[in-house]
Structures are given as C-alpha cells and as structure tokens.
C-alpha cells in the first residue's frame, strides 16, 4: 500500500509539474519573441513528454535500465493503443496529409530504428548520439514544412491557452518554470521508489512495472491534452500531440538516457514489447492512411489491443 501511494504521489507531482513547466515555458517564449510555430512544435508537442524524460533519465542514472527503457516503450504503446483509442471513440479523427507523410512515417521509422539499435541487446552512447541527431533532423524538417503548409503546430498553443491561463508577469513565469522542474524531479524520485517497491512485492520484474504502471502514469499529460482536444473536435491537436510525443520519446529521451548511461535491454522487451510498439505504430499508420481518419471502430480495435497487451504483460511475460 505504501508503494502504491508513492507511485500515485509521484504521478501527481509529475502531472502538475509538467503542466506548470508548459505554462511557464510558453509564457517565456512569448516574452522572448519565439515564434508560435516553434513554440507549438517544441514546447507543447514535446513538453507533454517531460515526465517521461525525467523518469527515464533518473532511472538511467540510478542504474535502473529496465524502467528507463520500459517507460519509453510502454508509453509509446499506450499513447497509440490507449490514448488514441479513447480519443477516436469520443470522436472520429481526421489527419492532414502533412502529418501523415511526416509525423506518422517518422513514428514508424523511429520504432524500426529502435529495433535495429537494440539488436545487440543494449543501447550505447553512440546509439544515443544517433537518436539525438535524428531528433534534430526531424525538428528541422518539421519546422520548415510547417512554415510552408498550414501551421497546425500553432493550434497546439491555442488549445493549451484555451484550457490553461498562462502566467502574465515575469515573476510568475519564472516561478512556474522553477516549480515545474522541481516537481518533475521530485515526482520522478518518488515514482521510482514506488515502482521498484511494487515490482518487488508482486514478484515481477522492474521492466513490467516500467512498461505498464510507470508508462501510463507518465503519459497522463498526453492523455489530458488529447482527450480535451478530441472533445473539442480538434483532431489535429490530439493526433499531433501523440505522434510528436512518440517521436520525442524514442529520439530525444532514449537518446539522452543512453548518452548518459549505456542501457542494457531486458529480454522481454527484445522478445515482445518492441514488436508490439512497432506493430501499433504500423497499425496506426495503416488506419490513418486508409481514409485519412481514425474511426470509432478503429479506436475500439486499438483499445482492445491494449487490453490484450496488458493481459499478456502480466500473465505471459510477467517474469
């Protein structure tokens, strides 16, 4: 029970900290004259992955590679199967050709890169450098393509400002950023304590907890923003948020984590979870490619697939 309370407290701190950081960062970007387009791509699109970042980096530095990698792989699976499944059930979701050609294809490519890089059962510092370079290439591509086409990234900022009021003064802006960072760091520490304790008490591996409980907990910012966007019929924000988050998770967070500390990959991730991550990415691409939309039926298929994945995670691959 104590470990569960630690886990829930950690998730709460991460969620509040991530929200505060996004608010403060957006307010700061406005004051510094950063373009809404770049802010939308980087701060909102990737800012929701801040909990995954601090948890995985913290786990890597604490010699807990199963949680560091499991958190990312599990979050990417949950983002597609769970969050987009829920959003599609709320309202059928259309996607613009640009997002399909660029972001959905990049998610599939990033999943394939992961499979190739962990072929030796570990992620080394050279792999981390490659992933971070890939992220930089994607950001340059995304920024240039958004300038040419309709800037859907700016809609991300509008969506956040509709839901949350940004700090008005410099003092509150700085305070929001500092508090957000402190809550993220402390939340990651508390969450890791609870996650390891639960794994030990249930007799399952840290990889299982990282792939499920930790992954879902750190994905709550993506869930909240995407569900709100779906309720308001802003499909671009919901889908773009998930695709951007998955790209940043694999390229950015794993890149930083592997650069700081080489990460051995748990055997169950090699045998099972990496293939589920790739299959979910390909399935999403196929659903979006046929008809340029995600229907309620397809959303139901994604949710059902997530239920099967969770069942197999604990029953078959729980060791």
Secondary structure, 3 states (H helix, E strand, C coil): CHHHHHHHHHHHHHHHHHHHHHHHHHHHHHHCCCCHHHHHHHHHHHHCCHHHHHHHHHHHHCCCHHHHHHHHHHHHHHHHHHHHHHHHHHCCEECCHHHHHHHHHHHHHHHHHHHHHHHHCEECHHHHHHHHHHHHHHHHHHHHHHHHCCCCHHHHHHHHHHHCCCCCCHHHHHHHHHHHHHHHHHHHHHHHHHHHHHHHHHCCCHHHHHHHHHHHHHCHHHHHHHHHHHHCCCHHHHHHHHHHHHHHHHHHHHHHHHHHCCEECCHHHHHHHHHHHHHHHHHHHHHHHCCCEECHHHHHHHHHHHHHHHHHHHHCCCC
